[in-house]
């Protein structure tokens, strides 16, 4: 993430490709711990990254993100 900040916060395609496995791991870890909020947020990040780096996969990732986010109460995420 430091490299992203060093470029003024812009996310280059190579950065996005490197981040995808980290978002996948974060989603899996959150799922294993039963943390639905973190799971949904990690999935939303993964969906955004794949929209730019892997369009063939992005529809599935976006659909899953929508499903996970739909079941959450924003107050439970601290977003009042």
N, CA, C and O atoms as a CHARMM CRD file, in Angstrom:
* protein
*
  320
    1    1 UNK  N      0.81800  -1.19400   0.00000 PROA 1      0.00000
    2    1 UNK  CA     0.00000   0.00000   0.00000 PROA 1      0.00000
    3    1 UNK  C      0.86000   1.25500   0.00000 PROA 1      0.00000
    4    1 UNK  O      0.40800   2.30600  -0.45500 PROA 1      0.00000
    5    2 UNK  N      2.07600   1.17000   0.49500 PROA 2      0.00000
    6    2 UNK  CA     2.93700   2.34500   0.52800 PROA 2      0.00000
    7    2 UNK  C      3.18600   2.87000  -0.88300 PROA 2      0.00000
    8    2 UNK  O      3.19300   4.08200  -1.09800 PROA 2      0.00000
    9    3 UNK  N      3.39000   1.96500  -1.85300 PROA 3      0.00000
   10    3 UNK  CA     3.63200   2.39400  -3.22700 PROA 3      0.00000
   11    3 UNK  C      2.44100   3.16400  -3.77200 PROA 3      0.00000
   12    3 UNK  O      2.61700   4.11300  -4.53600 PROA 3      0.00000
   13    4 UNK  N      1.25200   2.77800  -3.39900 PROA 4      0.00000
   14    4 UNK  CA     0.05800   3.48900  -3.85100 PROA 4      0.00000
   15    4 UNK  C      0.08900   4.91300  -3.31100 PROA 4      0.00000
   16    4 UNK  O     -0.16200   5.86600  -4.05000 PROA 4      0.00000
   17    5 UNK  N      0.39500   5.05900  -2.02700 PROA 5      0.00000
   18    5 UNK  CA     0.43900   6.38500  -1.41600 PROA 5      0.00000
   19    5 UNK  C      1.55200   7.22900  -2.02900 PROA 5      0.00000
   20    5 UNK  O      1.40400   8.44300  -2.17500 PROA 5      0.00000
   21    6 UNK  N      2.65400   6.59800  -2.38500 PROA 6      0.00000
   22    6 UNK  CA     3.76900   7.33200  -2.96800 PROA 6      0.00000
   23    6 UNK  C      3.41700   7.92500  -4.33000 PROA 6      0.00000
   24    6 UNK  O      4.06400   8.87500  -4.77200 PROA 6      0.00000
   25    7 UNK  N      2.42600   7.39500  -4.98600 PROA 7      0.00000
   26    7 UNK  CA     1.98900   7.93000  -6.28100 PROA 7      0.00000
   27    7 UNK  C      0.77900   8.83700  -6.11600 PROA 7      0.00000
   28    7 UNK  O      0.00000   8.99900  -7.05600 PROA 7      0.00000
   29    8 UNK  N      0.61500   9.40800  -4.98500 PROA 8      0.00000
   30    8 UNK  CA    -0.48500  10.33800  -4.78400 PROA 8      0.00000
   31    8 UNK  C     -1.82000   9.64500  -4.58600 PROA 8      0.00000
   32    8 UNK  O     -2.86500  10.25000  -4.82400 PROA 8      0.00000
   33    9 UNK  N     -1.81100   8.38600  -4.15500 PROA 9      0.00000
   34    9 UNK  CA    -3.04800   7.68100  -3.88700 PROA 9      0.00000
   35    9 UNK  C     -3.69200   7.04400  -5.10300 PROA 9      0.00000
   36    9 UNK  O     -4.74800   6.42400  -4.98000 PROA 9      0.00000
   37   10 UNK  N     -3.09300   7.17700  -6.26000 PROA 10     0.00000
   38   10 UNK  CA    -3.65600   6.56400  -7.46900 PROA 10     0.00000
   39   10 UNK  C     -3.36300   5.06400  -7.47000 PROA 10     0.00000
   40   10 UNK  O     -2.28300   4.63200  -7.06800 PROA 10     0.00000
   41   11 UNK  N     -4.32500   4.28900  -7.92200 PROA 11     0.00000
   42   11 UNK  CA    -4.17600   2.84300  -7.95800 PROA 11     0.00000
   43   11 UNK  C     -3.87700   2.40600  -9.38900 PROA 11     0.00000
   44   11 UNK  O     -4.73800   2.48400 -10.26600 PROA 11     0.00000
   45   12 UNK  N     -2.65500   1.95000  -9.61100 PROA 12     0.00000
   46   12 UNK  CA    -2.24900   1.47400 -10.93200 PROA 12     0.00000
   47   12 UNK  C     -2.74700   0.04100 -11.11800 PROA 12     0.00000
   48   12 UNK  O     -2.95700  -0.67000 -10.13600 PROA 12     0.00000
   49   13 UNK  N     -2.93600  -0.38800 -12.36500 PROA 13     0.00000
   50   13 UNK  CA    -3.41800  -1.76000 -12.61300 PROA 13     0.00000
   51   13 UNK  C     -2.56800  -2.82800 -11.94600 PROA 13     0.00000
   52   13 UNK  O     -3.10800  -3.80400 -11.42500 PROA 13     0.00000
   53   14 UNK  N     -1.25100  -2.66600 -11.95200 PROA 14     0.00000
   54   14 UNK  CA    -0.40200  -3.67500 -11.31000 PROA 14     0.00000
   55   14 UNK  C     -0.63700  -3.71700  -9.80800 PROA 14     0.00000
   56   14 UNK  O     -0.59100  -4.78600  -9.20000 PROA 14     0.00000
   57   15 UNK  N     -0.89000  -2.55600  -9.20600 PROA 15     0.00000
   58   15 UNK  CA    -1.20700  -2.51700  -7.77600 PROA 15     0.00000
   59   15 UNK  C     -2.50100  -3.27500  -7.50800 PROA 15     0.00000
   60   15 UNK  O     -2.59100  -4.04700  -6.55300 PROA 15     0.00000
   61   16 UNK  N     -3.48600  -3.05400  -8.34200 PROA 16     0.00000
   62   16 UNK  CA    -4.78500  -3.70600  -8.17100 PROA 16     0.00000
   63   16 UNK  C     -4.64100  -5.21900  -8.27600 PROA 16     0.00000
   64   16 UNK  O     -5.25300  -5.95600  -7.50300 PROA 16     0.00000
   65   17 UNK  N     -3.83900  -5.68500  -9.22400 PROA 17     0.00000
   66   17 UNK  CA    -3.63100  -7.12500  -9.36900 PROA 17     0.00000
   67   17 UNK  C     -2.95800  -7.71700  -8.13400 PROA 17     0.00000
   68   17 UNK  O     -3.27900  -8.83200  -7.72400 PROA 17     0.00000
   69   18 UNK  N     -2.04500  -6.99000  -7.55300 PROA 18     0.00000
   70   18 UNK  CA    -1.37000  -7.47400  -6.35000 PROA 18     0.00000
   71   18 UNK  C     -2.29500  -7.43900  -5.13700 PROA 18     0.00000
   72   18 UNK  O     -2.13200  -8.24400  -4.22100 PROA 18     0.00000
   73   19 UNK  N     -3.25600  -6.52900  -5.11200 PROA 19     0.00000
   74   19 UNK  CA    -4.15300  -6.41100  -3.96900 PROA 19     0.00000
   75   19 UNK  C     -5.24000  -7.48100  -3.95800 PROA 19     0.00000
   76   19 UNK  O     -5.70900  -7.86500  -2.88700 PROA 19     0.00000
   77   20 UNK  N     -5.64300  -7.96300  -5.11300 PROA 20     0.00000
   78   20 UNK  CA    -6.75100  -8.92000  -5.20300 PROA 20     0.00000
   79   20 UNK  C     -6.57700 -10.12500  -4.27300 PROA 20     0.00000
   80   20 UNK  O     -7.52300 -10.47000  -3.56600 PROA 20     0.00000
   81   21 UNK  N     -5.42000 -10.77500  -4.24300 PROA 21     0.00000
   82   21 UNK  CA    -5.28300 -11.92600  -3.33800 PROA 21     0.00000
   83   21 UNK  C     -5.40500 -11.53700  -1.86000 PROA 21     0.00000
   84   21 UNK  O     -5.86800 -12.33100  -1.04100 PROA 21     0.00000
   85   22 UNK  N     -4.99000 -10.32200  -1.53100 PROA 22     0.00000
   86   22 UNK  CA    -5.09700  -9.87200  -0.13900 PROA 22     0.00000
   87   22 UNK  C     -6.55800  -9.65500   0.25600 PROA 22     0.00000
   88   22 UNK  O     -6.96000  -9.99100   1.37000 PROA 22     0.00000
   89   23 UNK  N     -7.34600  -9.09400  -0.65500 PROA 23     0.00000
   90   23 UNK  CA    -8.77400  -8.91600  -0.37400 PROA 23     0.00000
   91   23 UNK  C     -9.47400 -10.26700  -0.27700 PROA 23     0.00000
   92   23 UNK  O    -10.36600 -10.44700   0.55300 PROA 23     0.00000
   93   24 UNK  N     -9.07600 -11.21000  -1.11700 PROA 24     0.00000
   94   24 UNK  CA    -9.64700 -12.55700  -1.04900 PROA 24     0.00000
   95   24 UNK  C     -9.32300 -13.20400   0.28900 PROA 24     0.00000
   96   24 UNK  O    -10.19100 -13.80500   0.92100 PROA 24     0.00000
   97   25 UNK  N     -8.07400 -13.08100   0.71900 PROA 25     0.00000
   98   25 UNK  CA    -7.67200 -13.64800   2.00700 PROA 25     0.00000
   99   25 UNK  C     -8.40500 -12.97800   3.16200 PROA 25     0.00000
  100   25 UNK  O     -8.80600 -13.64300   4.11700 PROA 25     0.00000
  101   26 UNK  N     -8.57800 -11.66700   3.07700 PROA 26     0.00000
  102   26 UNK  CA    -9.28800 -10.94100   4.13900 PROA 26     0.00000
  103   26 UNK  C    -10.74600 -11.37900   4.21400 PROA 26     0.00000
  104   26 UNK  O    -11.30000 -11.53300   5.30200 PROA 26     0.00000
  105   27 UNK  N    -11.36300 -11.57900   3.05300 PROA 27     0.00000
  106   27 UNK  CA   -12.74500 -12.05100   3.02200 PROA 27     0.00000
  107   27 UNK  C    -12.85900 -13.43900   3.63600 PROA 27     0.00000
  108   27 UNK  O    -13.75900 -13.69900   4.43400 PROA 27     0.00000
  109   28 UNK  N    -11.94300 -14.33200   3.26200 PROA 28     0.00000
  110   28 UNK  CA   -11.95600 -15.69700   3.78200 PROA 28     0.00000
  111   28 UNK  C    -11.74100 -15.70900   5.29200 PROA 28     0.00000
  112   28 UNK  O    -12.42700 -16.43600   6.01100 PROA 28     0.00000
  113   29 UNK  N    -10.80300 -14.91900   5.77000 PROA 29     0.00000
  114   29 UNK  CA   -10.53600 -14.85800   7.21000 PROA 29     0.00000
  115   29 UNK  C    -11.75300 -14.32300   7.96600 PROA 29     0.00000
  116   29 UNK  O    -12.11600 -14.85200   9.01700 PROA 29     0.00000
  117   30 UNK  N    -12.37600 -13.28100   7.43400 PROA 30     0.00000
  118   30 UNK  CA   -13.57300 -12.72300   8.07000 PROA 30     0.00000
  119   30 UNK  C    -14.69500 -13.75300   8.09500 PROA 30     0.00000
  120   30 UNK  O    -15.42200 -13.86000   9.08300 PROA 30     0.00000
  121   31 UNK  N    -14.83600 -14.51000   7.01100 PROA 31     0.00000
  122   31 UNK  CA   -15.86100 -15.55600   6.94700 PROA 31     0.00000
  123   31 UNK  C    -15.59200 -16.62500   8.00000 PROA 31     0.00000
  124   31 UNK  O    -16.51400 -17.07900   8.67800 PROA 31     0.00000
  125   32 UNK  N    -14.33200 -17.02500   8.13500 PROA 32     0.00000
  126   32 UNK  CA   -13.97100 -18.04500   9.11700 PROA 32     0.00000
  127   32 UNK  C    -14.26600 -17.60000  10.54900 PROA 32     0.00000
  128   32 UNK  O    -14.56500 -18.42400  11.41300 PROA 32     0.00000
  129   33 UNK  N    -14.17900 -16.28600  10.79400 PROA 33     0.00000
  130   33 UNK  CA   -14.43100 -15.75400  12.12800 PROA 33     0.00000
  131   33 UNK  C    -15.86700 -15.26800  12.30800 PROA 33     0.00000
  132   33 UNK  O    -16.22000 -14.75200  13.36900 PROA 33     0.00000
  133   34 UNK  N    -16.68300 -15.43000  11.29000 PROA 34     0.00000
  134   34 UNK  CA   -18.08500 -15.03000  11.38300 PROA 34     0.00000
  135   34 UNK  C    -18.30100 -13.53500  11.40600 PROA 34     0.00000
  136   34 UNK  O    -19.32600 -13.06900  11.90200 PROA 34     0.00000
  137   35 UNK  N    -17.35300 -12.76700  10.88000 PROA 35     0.00000
  138   35 UNK  CA   -17.48000 -11.31800  10.86400 PROA 35     0.00000
  139   35 UNK  C    -18.06500 -10.88000   9.51700 PROA 35     0.00000
  140   35 UNK  O    -17.33800 -10.67900   8.54400 PROA 35     0.00000
  141   36 UNK  N    -19.37200 -10.74000   9.48500 PROA 36     0.00000
  142   36 UNK  CA   -20.06700 -10.45000   8.23100 PROA 36     0.00000
  143   36 UNK  C    -19.71700  -9.08100   7.66700 PROA 36     0.00000
  144   36 UNK  O    -19.61300  -8.91700   6.45100 PROA 36     0.00000
  145   37 UNK  N    -19.53400  -8.09500   8.54400 PROA 37     0.00000
  146   37 UNK  CA   -19.19600  -6.75000   8.07700 PROA 37     0.00000
  147   37 UNK  C    -17.85600  -6.70900   7.36700 PROA 37     0.00000
  148   37 UNK  O    -17.74500  -6.16100   6.27000 PROA 37     0.00000
  149   38 UNK  N    -16.84500  -7.28600   7.98600 PROA 38     0.00000
  150   38 UNK  CA   -15.52300  -7.32300   7.36100 PROA 38     0.00000
  151   38 UNK  C    -15.53600  -8.16700   6.09700 PROA 38     0.00000
  152   38 UNK  O    -14.84800  -7.85100   5.12600 PROA 38     0.00000
  153   39 UNK  N    -16.30700  -9.22600   6.10900 PROA 39     0.00000
  154   39 UNK  CA   -16.41000 -10.07600   4.91700 PROA 39     0.00000
  155   39 UNK  C    -16.99800  -9.27700   3.75700 PROA 39     0.00000
  156   39 UNK  O    -16.49600  -9.34200   2.63500 PROA 39     0.00000
  157   40 UNK  N    -18.05100  -8.53200   4.02700 PROA 40     0.00000
  158   40 UNK  CA   -18.70400  -7.73700   2.97900 PROA 40     0.00000
  159   40 UNK  C    -17.78900  -6.63300   2.46200 PROA 40     0.00000
  160   40 UNK  O    -17.73100  -6.38900   1.25700 PROA 40     0.00000
  161   41 UNK  N    -17.07700  -5.96900   3.36000 PROA 41     0.00000
  162   41 UNK  CA   -16.18500  -4.89000   2.94400 PROA 41     0.00000
  163   41 UNK  C    -15.03100  -5.43400   2.10800 PROA 41     0.00000
  164   41 UNK  O    -14.68900  -4.85600   1.07700 PROA 41     0.00000
  165   42 UNK  N    -14.42900  -6.53600   2.54000 PROA 42     0.00000
  166   42 UNK  CA   -13.34300  -7.13900   1.76100 PROA 42     0.00000
  167   42 UNK  C    -13.84400  -7.55600   0.38400 PROA 42     0.00000
  168   42 UNK  O    -13.14200  -7.38500  -0.61300 PROA 42     0.00000
  169   43 UNK  N    -15.05700  -8.10100   0.32800 PROA 43     0.00000
  170   43 UNK  CA   -15.62700  -8.51500  -0.95900 PROA 43     0.00000
  171   43 UNK  C    -15.89700  -7.31600  -1.84500 PROA 43     0.00000
  172   43 UNK  O    -15.68500  -7.38500  -3.05600 PROA 43     0.00000
  173   44 UNK  N    -16.35900  -6.22200  -1.26700 PROA 44     0.00000
  174   44 UNK  CA   -16.60700  -5.00700  -2.05300 PROA 44     0.00000
  175   44 UNK  C    -15.29800  -4.48400  -2.64300 PROA 44     0.00000
  176   44 UNK  O    -15.26500  -4.05100  -3.79500 PROA 44     0.00000
  177   45 UNK  N    -14.22800  -4.52300  -1.86100 PROA 45     0.00000
  178   45 UNK  CA   -12.92200  -4.11500  -2.38100 PROA 45     0.00000
  179   45 UNK  C    -12.47200  -5.05000  -3.49700 PROA 45     0.00000
  180   45 UNK  O    -11.95800  -4.59900  -4.52000 PROA 45     0.00000
  181   46 UNK  N    -12.66100  -6.34000  -3.30000 PROA 46     0.00000
  182   46 UNK  CA   -12.28500  -7.31600  -4.32600 PROA 46     0.00000
  183   46 UNK  C    -13.09500  -7.08500  -5.60500 PROA 46     0.00000
  184   46 UNK  O    -12.55100  -7.16400  -6.70700 PROA 46     0.00000
  185   47 UNK  N    -14.37000  -6.80700  -5.46300 PROA 47     0.00000
  186   47 UNK  CA   -15.21500  -6.54700  -6.63300 PROA 47     0.00000
  187   47 UNK  C    -14.72200  -5.32400  -7.40500 PROA 47     0.00000
  188   47 UNK  O    -14.69000  -5.33400  -8.63600 PROA 47     0.00000
  189   48 UNK  N    -14.34400  -4.28600  -6.69100 PROA 48     0.00000
  190   48 UNK  CA   -13.83600  -3.07600  -7.34800 PROA 48     0.00000
  191   48 UNK  C    -12.53900  -3.37700  -8.09700 PROA 48     0.00000
  192   48 UNK  O    -12.37400  -2.97700  -9.25000 PROA 48     0.00000
  193   49 UNK  N    -11.63700  -4.07300  -7.44800 PROA 49     0.00000
  194   49 UNK  CA   -10.35500  -4.39900  -8.07400 PROA 49     0.00000
  195   49 UNK  C    -10.56600  -5.26200  -9.32300 PROA 49     0.00000
  196   49 UNK  O     -9.96200  -5.00500 -10.36400 PROA 49     0.00000
  197   50 UNK  N    -11.41600  -6.27800  -9.22200 PROA 50     0.00000
  198   50 UNK  CA   -11.60000  -7.16300 -10.37900 PROA 50     0.00000
  199   50 UNK  C    -12.34100  -6.46700 -11.51800 PROA 50     0.00000
  200   50 UNK  O    -12.18600  -6.84900 -12.67800 PROA 50     0.00000
  201   51 UNK  N    -13.13600  -5.45900 -11.20600 PROA 51     0.00000
  202   51 UNK  CA   -13.80900  -4.71300 -12.27300 PROA 51     0.00000
  203   51 UNK  C    -12.78900  -4.07700 -13.21500 PROA 51     0.00000
  204   51 UNK  O    -13.05100  -3.91500 -14.40700 PROA 51     0.00000
  205   52 UNK  N    -11.63700  -3.72200 -12.68000 PROA 52     0.00000
  206   52 UNK  CA   -10.60400  -3.09500 -13.49500 PROA 52     0.00000
  207   52 UNK  C     -9.56600  -4.08300 -14.01900 PROA 52     0.00000
  208   52 UNK  O     -8.94100  -3.83100 -15.04900 PROA 52     0.00000
  209   53 UNK  N     -9.37500  -5.20100 -13.32600 PROA 53     0.00000
  210   53 UNK  CA    -8.27900  -6.09500 -13.69600 PROA 53     0.00000
  211   53 UNK  C     -8.71600  -7.40800 -14.33500 PROA 53     0.00000
  212   53 UNK  O     -7.93500  -8.03900 -15.04900 PROA 53     0.00000
  213   54 UNK  N     -9.94800  -7.82400 -14.08700 PROA 54     0.00000
  214   54 UNK  CA   -10.41600  -9.11300 -14.58900 PROA 54     0.00000
  215   54 UNK  C    -11.91100  -9.03800 -14.89300 PROA 54     0.00000
  216   54 UNK  O    -12.72000  -9.63300 -14.18200 PROA 54     0.00000
  217   55 UNK  N    -12.28100  -8.30600 -15.95100 PROA 55     0.00000
  218   55 UNK  CA   -13.69700  -8.08000 -16.24400 PROA 55     0.00000
  219   55 UNK  C    -14.53100  -9.35500 -16.36500 PROA 55     0.00000
  220   55 UNK  O    -15.71600  -9.33800 -16.03300 PROA 55     0.00000
  221   56 UNK  N    -13.94900 -10.44500 -16.82500 PROA 56     0.00000
  222   56 UNK  CA   -14.69900 -11.69700 -16.96000 PROA 56     0.00000
  223   56 UNK  C    -15.13400 -12.22800 -15.59900 PROA 56     0.00000
  224   56 UNK  O    -16.17400 -12.87800 -15.49400 PROA 56     0.00000
  225   57 UNK  N    -14.36100 -11.96200 -14.57300 PROA 57     0.00000
  226   57 UNK  CA   -14.66400 -12.42900 -13.21500 PROA 57     0.00000
  227   57 UNK  C    -15.46400 -11.40700 -12.41000 PROA 57     0.00000
  228   57 UNK  O    -16.08900 -11.75900 -11.40900 PROA 57     0.00000
  229   58 UNK  N    -15.44900 -10.15900 -12.83500 PROA 58     0.00000
  230   58 UNK  CA   -15.99700  -9.08700 -12.00500 PROA 58     0.00000
  231   58 UNK  C    -17.50100  -9.20400 -11.75400 PROA 58     0.00000
  232   58 UNK  O    -17.95900  -8.83900 -10.67200 PROA 58     0.00000
  233   59 UNK  N    -18.27200  -9.69100 -12.70000 PROA 59     0.00000
  234   59 UNK  CA   -19.72100  -9.81200 -12.48100 PROA 59     0.00000
  235   59 UNK  C    -20.03000 -10.69700 -11.27500 PROA 59     0.00000
  236   59 UNK  O    -20.89100 -10.36600 -10.46000 PROA 59     0.00000
  237   60 UNK  N    -19.32800 -11.81400 -11.16700 PROA 60     0.00000
  238   60 UNK  CA   -19.54400 -12.70900 -10.02000 PROA 60     0.00000
  239   60 UNK  C    -19.13000 -12.05400  -8.71200 PROA 60     0.00000
  240   60 UNK  O    -19.81000 -12.19900  -7.69700 PROA 60     0.00000
  241   61 UNK  N    -18.01100 -11.33100  -8.73700 PROA 61     0.00000
  242   61 UNK  CA   -17.52500 -10.67800  -7.52300 PROA 61     0.00000
  243   61 UNK  C    -18.47000  -9.54600  -7.09600 PROA 61     0.00000
  244   61 UNK  O    -18.71500  -9.35600  -5.90500 PROA 61     0.00000
  245   62 UNK  N    -18.98700  -8.81000  -8.05500 PROA 62     0.00000
  246   62 UNK  CA   -19.92900  -7.72700  -7.75500 PROA 62     0.00000
  247   62 UNK  C    -21.22600  -8.29500  -7.19600 PROA 62     0.00000
  248   62 UNK  O    -21.77600  -7.76000  -6.23300 PROA 62     0.00000
  249   63 UNK  N    -21.71400  -9.37100  -7.79300 PROA 63     0.00000
  250   63 UNK  CA   -22.94800 -10.00500  -7.31100 PROA 63     0.00000
  251   63 UNK  C    -22.78500 -10.47600  -5.87100 PROA 63     0.00000
  252   63 UNK  O    -23.67500 -10.26800  -5.04600 PROA 63     0.00000
  253   64 UNK  N    -21.65700 -11.10600  -5.56500 PROA 64     0.00000
  254   64 UNK  CA   -21.42000 -11.56300  -4.20000 PROA 64     0.00000
  255   64 UNK  C    -21.31700 -10.38200  -3.24100 PROA 64     0.00000
  256   64 UNK  O    -21.84500 -10.43800  -2.13100 PROA 64     0.00000
  257   65 UNK  N    -20.64800  -9.32400  -3.65400 PROA 65     0.00000
  258   65 UNK  CA   -20.54500  -8.13000  -2.80200 PROA 65     0.00000
  259   65 UNK  C    -21.92800  -7.56000  -2.50700 PROA 65     0.00000
  260   65 UNK  O    -22.22500  -7.20200  -1.36700 PROA 65     0.00000
  261   66 UNK  N    -22.76300  -7.47500  -3.52200 PROA 66     0.00000
  262   66 UNK  CA   -24.13000  -6.96800  -3.32100 PROA 66     0.00000
  263   66 UNK  C    -24.89700  -7.84200  -2.34000 PROA 66     0.00000
  264   66 UNK  O    -25.60200  -7.32900  -1.47100 PROA 66     0.00000
  265   67 UNK  N    -24.76700  -9.15200  -2.47000 PROA 67     0.00000
  266   67 UNK  CA   -25.46500 -10.07600  -1.56600 PROA 67     0.00000
  267   67 UNK  C    -24.99200  -9.91100  -0.13000 PROA 67     0.00000
  268   67 UNK  O    -25.80300  -9.88100   0.79600 PROA 67     0.00000
  269   68 UNK  N    -23.68100  -9.80500   0.05700 PROA 68     0.00000
  270   68 UNK  CA   -23.14000  -9.67400   1.41000 PROA 68     0.00000
  271   68 UNK  C    -23.50300  -8.32800   2.03400 PROA 68     0.00000
  272   68 UNK  O    -23.81700  -8.25500   3.22200 PROA 68     0.00000
  273   69 UNK  N    -23.45900  -7.27200   1.24000 PROA 69     0.00000
  274   69 UNK  CA   -23.76700  -5.94300   1.76000 PROA 69     0.00000
  275   69 UNK  C    -25.25400  -5.76900   2.04300 PROA 69     0.00000
  276   69 UNK  O    -25.63000  -5.04400   2.96400 PROA 69     0.00000
  277   70 UNK  N    -26.09900  -6.42400   1.26000 PROA 70     0.00000
  278   70 UNK  CA   -27.54700  -6.26600   1.41600 PROA 70     0.00000
  279   70 UNK  C    -28.03400  -6.73800   2.77700 PROA 70     0.00000
  280   70 UNK  O    -29.02700  -6.22000   3.28700 PROA 70     0.00000
  281   71 UNK  N    -27.36700  -7.69000   3.36200 PROA 71     0.00000
  282   71 UNK  CA   -27.80700  -8.23500   4.63100 PROA 71     0.00000
  283   71 UNK  C    -27.29800  -7.48800   5.84100 PROA 71     0.00000
  284   71 UNK  O    -27.52500  -7.92200   6.97000 PROA 71     0.00000
  285   72 UNK  N    -26.61200  -6.37000   5.63600 PROA 72     0.00000
  286   72 UNK  CA   -26.00200  -5.66500   6.76500 PROA 72     0.00000
  287   72 UNK  C    -26.76100  -4.39400   7.11000 PROA 72     0.00000
  288   72 UNK  O    -27.36300  -3.75100   6.25000 PROA 72     0.00000
  289   73 UNK  N    -26.71600  -4.05400   8.37300 PROA 73     0.00000
  290   73 UNK  CA   -27.25000  -2.80200   8.87700 PROA 73     0.00000
  291   73 UNK  C    -26.07800  -1.83500   8.95100 PROA 73     0.00000
  292   73 UNK  O    -25.06100  -2.15500   9.56700 PROA 73     0.00000
  293   74 UNK  N    -26.19200  -0.66300   8.34100 PROA 74     0.00000
  294   74 UNK  CA   -25.08000   0.27700   8.32600 PROA 74     0.00000
  295   74 UNK  C    -24.61600   0.65200   9.72900 PROA 74     0.00000
  296   74 UNK  O    -23.42900   0.90300   9.93800 PROA 74     0.00000
  297   75 UNK  N    -25.51600   0.69400  10.67700 PROA 75     0.00000
  298   75 UNK  CA   -25.11000   1.02100  12.03500 PROA 75     0.00000
  299   75 UNK  C    -24.17200  -0.04900  12.58700 PROA 75     0.00000
  300   75 UNK  O    -23.30700   0.24100  13.41300 PROA 75     0.00000
  301   76 UNK  N    -24.34700  -1.28000  12.12800 PROA 76     0.00000
  302   76 UNK  CA   -23.47300  -2.35400  12.57300 PROA 76     0.00000
  303   76 UNK  C    -22.05400  -2.15000  12.03700 PROA 76     0.00000
  304   76 UNK  O    -21.09500  -2.69000  12.58800 PROA 76     0.00000
  305   77 UNK  N    -21.92800  -1.38400  10.98200 PROA 77     0.00000
  306   77 UNK  CA   -20.61400  -1.10300  10.40000 PROA 77     0.00000
  307   77 UNK  C    -20.03700   0.21300  10.91300 PROA 77     0.00000
  308   77 UNK  O    -18.91400   0.57400  10.56200 PROA 77     0.00000
  309   78 UNK  N    -20.79600   0.93500  11.74400 PROA 78     0.00000
  310   78 UNK  CA   -20.32600   2.21500  12.23100 PROA 78     0.00000
  311   78 UNK  C    -20.42600   3.32500  11.21400 PROA 78     0.00000
  312   78 UNK  O    -19.63400   4.26600  11.25200 PROA 78     0.00000
  313   79 UNK  N    -21.39600   3.23900  10.28800 PROA 79     0.00000
  314   79 UNK  CA   -21.54000   4.21900   9.20700 PROA 79     0.00000
  315   79 UNK  C    -22.83500   5.01400   9.33800 PROA 79     0.00000
  316   79 UNK  O    -23.53300   5.22800   8.34700 PROA 79     0.00000
  317   80 UNK  N    -23.15500   5.44300  10.51800 PROA 80     0.00000
  318   80 UNK  CA   -24.42700   6.13200  10.71500 PROA 80     0.00000
  319   80 UNK  C    -24.48000   7.44300   9.99300 PROA 80     0.00000
  320   80 UNK  O    -25.49000   8.14400  10.06100 PROA 80     0.00000
